């Protein structure tokens, strides 16, 4: 019963850790390192509880690993706001925008 309680506490901490952030335009999203840390903490706590190990140590190790993986795989799209539009740039420098239907449209330079 103690392992289940600790797992639930770790899961609650992970969910609260992976909270949304809001940018200056009102878009809400969780950063990949934060979400990775939350998922890693939950996974590490679950593994610790199932194997009979230390749940808190498993959650800490999982959170650290998840944060590193999230930081490495973070989306590094560059963008700029110009003339009332947000223009994104691919890794090769090609500019694009999203139309009202959410479709990606490339912009002529």
N, C-alpha and C positions, 0 to 999 in steps of 0.2 A: 504494500500500500504506500510505503514511503517513496518508492521509486516512481510510482504513478503520480504522486503529488509533486515530486521534483520535476518530472517530465512536463506536467501541466504548467508549473511555474516557469520553466525554461521556455516553453512554447509561448506563454503570455509575454515574456520578456522579448522574445524574438519578434513577435507580431508588433509590439509597441516600438521596438527598435527600427523596424522597417517602415516607419511612418512616411507619409507623403510630404514632399516639399513643393512650394509654390513659387514660380518665377514671377518676374515683374509684369507678365502678360496674363496672369491668372491661371496658367497651365499647371496642373498638379501632376507630379510624377515622383516616383521614388528613384533615387540614384542607384545605379547597379551595385556599387560597393556596399551600400546600406542594405539593399535587398539580399545580396549574397551573404552578408553577415547574419541576417535574420534566418535565412534558410539553412545556413551552415550551423547556426546555434541549435535550431530545432532538430536537425539531423544528428548532430553530435550528442545532444541530450537523449535522443531516442536510442542511439547506439549504446550510449553509456548505461541507460536503464535496461535495455534488453540483454546486455552482456554481463550485467551485475557489477559494472565498474562505477566509477565516480561520475555522476550525471553532470555536475557543475564543471568538472574538468573537460568532459566531452563536449559540453556546450561552448566552453571557451575556445577549445581547439577548433571546433567546427565553425565558430563565428570568425576566428582569425583566418582560417582557410577560405571561407566564403567571401570575406571582404577582399582578400588578395585576388581571388578569381574574378570577383565583380569588378575590381579596379582594372585588371588586365583586359577584360572584355568590354570595358565601358565604351559607349558610342562616342566617337570623337568628331562628330559632324561639326563643321564650322558653319556659322551663319552670320548674316548681317541684316539689319532692317534698313531698307532704303525705299523711299517714296511710298510709305505705307504698306509695303510688302516685306515678308520675311523671305530672304533668299538663302538657300543652303548650298553648300559646296561639297562635292564628293572628294574622295582622297586624291583624285587626279586633277582637281581644281575645276571641274565642270559644274556650272551653277544650275540649280533647279528650284522650283517652287511647287507648292501643292495648290490645286484648284479647290473650288468650293465642295467638290465631291470627294476630296481626299486623294485624288490621282496626282501622281508625280508628273510635272511638266518641266522640260528643260528650257532654259532661258538662253536666248542668243546674246552673245557678248557685244 
